[in-house]
Amino acid sequence: MLAARSQMQLLSALALLGLAAAGSTARADDFGRLDGKVLERVAGEAKPAPGPLTMSAIARLPAVLAGSRSPLLVARSNEKGMARLLVAPALKKRAGGGEPIPVLIIERFDAFAAGESTTRQAHAQDLMLFDGFEFDLDAGQVVPSGQGGDLRFSAEGEGGPRLIALGDAQLFIPESNPLPAAPEPGKPSAGRAVIPGDFGGVYRLNADGQWTGSLELKVGPEGEVSGRFASDLNGTVYPVEGEVSRESPQKVSFRVKYPRAEQDFEGRLFTEGKNALAGTVVMLGKAYGFYALRETAPEPAPAGK
């Protein structure tokens, strides 16, 4: 009884912290830099959890990522896909009163298909798992028992509330931040994982050989893009606006606004070196190819700009 009461007290102390932290982190933090390749490396270096992870054990895990107060879990699904999770144990009030019930909050979740290092195939945020709920890592969804779940949250049994890997699924616990050092200000991040700030910079733009000039892109904290395009043709500077894709970290969309027309660009950043963009541009209903080579990388845009 004393052990159970101590565990409930620990969960109570963490409940407010877990709920307050859910959804509070920015997109461009360390969590967003953990691509499939990094997760595979973690799985190769760390030992899988030997059994169910109790909520008290999760509560004692260190927060290894910059920008997050919650522990990081790395998972491999039954389909061999890799996933990253930030989790927090908490307590939820019963609708009719009485003792609060333990739950597990999945604050942030992203999944990558087996063999895919950069394309995110599933995303979820602020999910709450109740007793008996199962979670499909490949789909990023809560599913009924026996319908493809990789993880199950159980509130009862030996050890108290716990997270269980089902079938061949595995959970890994990184003991330290698996990422390389943060990039120097004004430079793309290290490694092949692309984060929104990597798109910031001054590029030499060539669109179909017809439109050339200097393209400056700045990226805000939520992936919003602003900047300008200085045309070689007439020396005029035109405003640029757009956004970095939430689903595909390598992709950016932006628009150059001329007085009587607009050009809509959709490009992807090269992962090796992160010094070039290539894609398509549409103007007056016609599509053309473009590429842009990085010249310099300025500071990110201030928030709200």
N, C-alpha and C positions, 0 to 999 in steps of 0.2 A: 504493500500500500504506500509506504514512504517513497519507494522508487518511482511508482506511478505518479504520485503527487509531485515529486521533484521534476519529473518529465513534463507534466502539465504546466508547472510554473515556468519552466524553460520555454515551452512553446508560447505561453502567454506573453512572456517578455519579448519574444521575437515577433509576435503577431503584428503589432503596430509597425515595427520596423519593416517587416516584409511587405505589408500592404502599402506603406508610404513609398517604398522604393520601387514598387511595380510601375513600369512604364515611365520612370523618371529619367532614364539614361538617354544620351544623345546617340544619333545614328553613327557618328564618326568616331566612336570610342574603340577600345580594344576588342570588344565583343564582335563588332562588325568586321574586324580584320582576320577573324578565325575562319579561313576558307577550308574546303574539303581536304586540301593537301596538308594543312597544319593539323587538322583533326586526325587524319590518318597517322601522322607522325606521333601525336600524343598517344593514340591507341597502340602504336608499336613500342613506345618507350615505357608507358605506364602499365601496371598490372591491373587487370579488370577487377572490379569490386568482387570479393569472394562470395558474397551473398546479398540479401536485402540490405538496403541502406536505411537505417532507422532515422527518424526525424531528428532525434537528439544528436546522432552522428553528423547529419547534414548541417545542423545548427553550429557544430564545432568546426566545420571546415573553414579554412581561410578564404578570404576574397582575393583571388590572385590577379584579377584584371583591373587595370586602371580605369576609373570611371564607374565602378560598380562596387556595391557593398554586399552583394550576394555571391554565394559560392558557384563556381562553374562546374558543370558536369559535361563530359563528352560521352556520346553513346553511339553504338553501332547497332543498326536495326537487324531484324531477321533477314532482310533483303540486302544486307551488307552496305547500306547507305550510312553516311556519317551525319551526326547531328550535334549541335551545341545548345546547351540549356543553362539559363540562370534560374535557380529555384529558391524558394523560401518557405519553410514551415510556418503555419499560422493557425489560429483558432477562429471559428466562425460561430456567431450567436445562433442558437436554435430559434426557429420561427415562433415556437410556442413557449420559449423560455427554458430555463434549466441549464445544465452544464453545456458549455460551448463544445463544439465538435472539431477535432483536428482535420485540417485540410493541407494540401500542398499546392502552392502557387507556382506555376510556370511563368515567370516574369517575362522572359524572352526565349524564343526558340527559333532555330533555323535548321533546315535539313538540306543535305547535298546527296544526289544520287551516287551510287557506287561508281567510282572512276571519274566523277565530275568534280573538278577542284574549285571552280568559281561560280557556276550557275546554281542559284538557290532554287530548290524545287518545292519547298514548303516553308511557311512562316506562321508564327503564332505569337500572341502577346497577352499577358494577364489572364491566363487560363487557371481555373480552380479545379483541382481534382478532389472529389469526395471519396469516401470509403467504397472500394470496389470498382472505381472508374479505371478504364484502361486508355492508354494513349498510343496512337499509331505514329511512329516517328517519321515514316516516309510521307504520310499525308498531312501531318501536323494537326490531327484531329482526335478528339475524344471519341472512342468507339465502344459498342457493347462488348461484353465478355465473349471471347471466342471469335471475334470478327477482325482479326489482324492486329490486335494490340501488341506493342513491344514492351510497354511498361505498365505496371498496375500499382495503384496506391491502395494500401490496406491500413485501416485504422485499428484493427484488432489483431490479437495474436501475440506470440512471444516477441519481446523487445519493443512492443508498442507500435505506434504508427510507423509505416515504413514504405519505401519504394522498391518494387521488385522488378527485375528484368525477366521477361518471359521468353521461353523457347531458346533460340540461339542468340538473342539480343544480349548486349553487354554494356555495362556502365564503367567509365573510367574517371578517375579523380586526379586531375593535374595538381601537383604539389607546388608548382610555381607558374609564373606567367610563361606560356609557351611561345610568345611572340618575340621577335627581335626588338632591339631598342627602338624607341619612337624616332620618327624621321626628324632631321634638322628643320628648323623653320624655313618655309619657302621651298622645300624639296619634296618630291614624291616619297611615299613610305617605302621601306625596304621590303624585299620579297615580292611574290607574284600576286598576293591578295590585294585587290583594289578597294580603296575606301573613297568616299566622295571627294575629300580634299585633294586627292591625286589628280583630279581634272584641272585644278587651278593652275594657271600659267599663261604665258604669252607664246603663241604658236604662229608659225608661218603657214598660212592657209592657201590651198589651191583647190578650187572647185571647178572641175571639168576644164581647166585651163582658161576659163572665161573670167572667173572672179578670183583675184589673188589679193593678198594683203596681210596685215597683222591682226590676229585674233587674240583678244585678251579675255580670259575666263576667270571669274572668281566664284568660289563655292561657299555658301553660308552653312550654318550649323545643321540645318534640316535638309541639305542637299539642293537648295535653290541656287540657280546659276544666274549670274549677272555679268556684264562686261561690255565690250565694244569691238567693232570691226573697223579698221582703218583701211580703206580701199586703195590699191595701187593705181586704179584707173583715174580717179579724180582727187585723191587725197582726203576725201570726206570721211568723217567718223560716224558710224551708225550704232545705235544701241543693240545690245544682245540680252536675251532673257531665256531661261529654260530651267531644267531640273535633271538631276541624276536619277536613274531608275532605281526604284526600291527593290524590284525583283531580280534584276540582273546588274550586279555592281559595276560591270565594265561599260555599261551603256549610258550615254548622255544624249539628251535632246535639247536643242536650243534654236532660237529664231533670231535672224538678223532682220531688223525692221527698217526698210527703206521708205521714203516719202509716199510712194505709190504702189509698193509691192513688198512682199516678205519672202524670205528664204527659210525653209524649215529643214534643219539638219538633224540627222540621227547617226551617231557614230559610236564606235567602241574604242576604248583605250587599250593599246598594246600592253600585255602583262609583263613582258620582258623589258625592263628598263623604264616603262611607263612614259615614253618620250614621243609617242605618236598616236594620232587619232585617225580613223578611216571609216567611211560609211557612205551614206547617200544624202543628197540635198534635193528638195522639191521646191520648184518655183513656177508659178502659173500653171500648175497641174502637170509639169514635166519633171521627171527624176533624172538626176545626174550623180556622178561619183565625186567624192572629195577626199583629200587627205590633209592633215595638219601636223607639222613637225615642231616639237617644243623648242623654244628659244630660252625662256626663263620661267621661273615659277615664283610668282609673288605671294604675299600673305593672303590667307582666306578673306573673303568679304566679311565685314562686321555683321552681327546679328541684325536681321530686319532690312538689310540692304539688298 
